[in-house]
Amino acid sequence: MKISIVIPTLNEEKIINQKIDQLFDFCEKNLKRYKWKVIVADNGSKDKTIKIVEKQKEKYPNLEYFCLKNPGKGLAIKKAWQNYLADVNIFMDADLATELKFTIPLIKGIIEEEYDLTIGSRYHKQSQCKRSLMRSIYSKFYNLILKILFNIKLTDTHCGFKALSKSAVQKIIPKIKNDGLFFDTELLVLARHYNLSIKQIPVNWMEEEGRETRINIIKTALKYLEEIIKLKYRLL
């Protein structure tokens, strides 16, 4: 059974070395029964991220990487899955904000329970999540809009901690048009539209102290609203 773990990166020179070590330590201890690979999918870094990853490649044979010229989280993930498609296809944020032990139920949801997708939810009743009040309010309002427009009854659509089966990747990914942050939302909306099964799992999630966000909430919200309207018309 093959597992790929994609880490999309953009200017992560401050953390990528430590996070790769942390992820490999976890995988080597907990994924011994699988054939696994970690792919750093860089989308336009201008700093030393890729140079650091190249050095880490010397230490970890299971590490692969590539660098795209243009920014785009969705584009990076799609490219990784085109080149490294596995039985279980995971992506997680570069800061590893979700505690890695939850990778196990993410995998089991696909392999043992035969779901098409398993996704981490920071707002599951059993989750422990530490984030700003403004971001929590924004997330809950956003998920409410998706519930109204698309009947998406999920508590957290854009947590960067998801897994897809091989068949789900093959069916959904070619249909996703967004190459940026809206990728997560479009992925789940299309999965529901095509009647794929989705399991939410509780996670422990914590923003790293001192880590500056690159996301302007107001600007991003307006962009997401535009993308939601376009997607709604597409599916009609």
N, C-alpha and C positions, 0 to 999 in steps of 0.2 A: 504494500500500500504506500503510495507516494504522497508526500505533503510538501507544498510550497508555501513559504511565508514571505510576503512582499512588504518591504518597508519603503514607502515613498518618501523621498527627501528633497528638501530645498534649503540650501545654506544652513546645514546642521553641523558645522565643524566643531562647535562647542560641546556637542553631546554624542556624536555618532560613534566615536571610538568606544566610549564606555557602554553605550547601548548595544553595540554589536557583541561585546564581551558578555554582557548580561544575558542577551538572548541566546547566545551559543551555550553558555553555561546551563541555562534552563533546558534547551533542546537536547544536549548531550546527556543530561540526567533523566529526562522524562519522555523522550521520543525514541528510545532505543529500538522499539518494535517496528518502527516505520523507516522508510527511506525519505529523508527530509532534506530540504534545501532552503537557504535564506537568500532572497534577492533584494538588493538595494536598487530601487528604481528612482534614479535621480532625475528631477525635472527642472533643469536649468540652473543649478547652483553656480554661483560666481565666487564662492570661497574655496576652502581646501577640502570640502567634503569628500570628493571623489579621490583625491590623493590619499586621504586617511583610509578610505575603504580599500583602495589598491594595496596599501600596506597590510591591512587586516586580511586580505585575500591570501597572503603568504602564510598566515597562521591557520586559516580555516578553509580547507578544500571545499567545504559545502557552501561557501559563500560565492554568490555571483553578483554582478552589478552591470549597469549600463547607465549612460547619461544622455538625456534628450536635450536639445537646444532650447526648447521653449517650456515655460512653467505650465503645470497642469497635473494635479494629483490623479485625476481620472485617466488622463492619457498615459501616465507612467504605469498605473496598475494594469490597464488594458494591454500595454506593450509587454509587460512582464508575463501576463497570462498567455499571450500569443507565443512566447518563446519558452515558457516553463510550465506548461499546463500539467497539473497533477490530479490525483483522485480527490484530494482536499486542497482547496486554494484559499489561503488566508491572507488578509492584509491588516496591518496594524500601524498606528501612528509611530513616527520615529522616536518620540519621547517616551514610548512605552508607558503611557499614562494609565493604561489598564493593567492591573496586576497579572503577571504572566501565567499564574496557576490556572487562570480561566481559559487558557488555550486548550486544556484537556477537555472540558465540556463542549467547547467550540468544535473540536474534532469529533468527539463522540456523537454529537448531534447529527453529523453527516454520515459517519461510518456505521455506527451501531443503531441509531434511531432512524436513519435514512431520510432525514430532512434534506431539502434542496439547498437551503440556506440556514445558517445559525448566526445570530447577531448579538453582540453585547448591548445591554441596556443599562444606562446609568440611572434610570428612573424605575427600574424593577423594584418591587417591594422589598426584596432581599439584598438589593445593591447598597454599597456604601460609596457615596460620591461627594467629593469636596470640590466645589467650583463656585464662582461668584453668583450672587443673587440675580444680577442682570442677565447673565448667560442662562441661568436656569429658567427664568421667566420667558426669555426669548425662545428657548428650546421647546417649552411646553406649549406656547402659543403657535409655534411653527408646526408641531405635531398635530395640534388641533385643526389647523387649516388643511393638512394632508388627510386627516380623518374625514373632514367634511367634503372635500373635493374628490378624493380617491377611495374613500372607505378603507384607509390604511389604519388599522387598529393596533398600532405599534407605539410603545411608549418612548422610543428613542431611535429616530431614523438615521441620524448622522454621527453616531459614535463610531470612531475609526477602529473598529474591532469586529471583523466579519469573516465568515467562511462560506465558500460555495462549493458544491459538488462539481465534478467535471462536466456533467450534462447541463447543469445550471449555467456555468460559464459559457458553454457552447451555444446555449439557447438565448441568453440574455445579453451578453457583452456586445455582440455585433449590432444590437439594436440601440445601444446607449450612444447618444449623440454628444452629451456634455463631457468635456475633457477636464473640467475644473472641480471645484468643491461640491457642486451640485450632483456629481457622479453618484454619491451615496444615495441620495433621494431618488434619482432616476432609476437606479438599480432596484430599489425596493418597490417602487411604483410599478415598474415593468414586471417584476417577479410576481406581484399580486395580480396584475393584469393577465398574465399567462398562467395563473393558478399554480404557481410553485409554492411548495410548503416552506414556511419560515418558523423557526423556533427562536424565541428570545431567551437569553440567559442572563442572570444577575452577574454583575461584575463589581469589583472594587476599583475605583477610578479616582485619580488625584492629579490636579494640575501641578506641574513642577514649580517650586518656588523660585522666583527670580527669572522665570522664562517669559519673555515678552511675546505677546500674541501679535501675529501679522494680520489679523482679521479685524477690519472695521465693521462693527456689528450693524450699523445703520446702512452702510453701503452694501454690505453682503445681503442684508434682509431685502433690500430693494431688488438686487440682482436675482435672488432666489425667487422672489415674487414674479418677476418677469419669466423666469424659467418654468415656474409652476404653471403659469397661464399658457405658455407655449406647449408644454407637455399635455395639459388638459385638452387643448384643441387637437393635438396629434392623435390622442387616444379616442377622441370622438369620431 
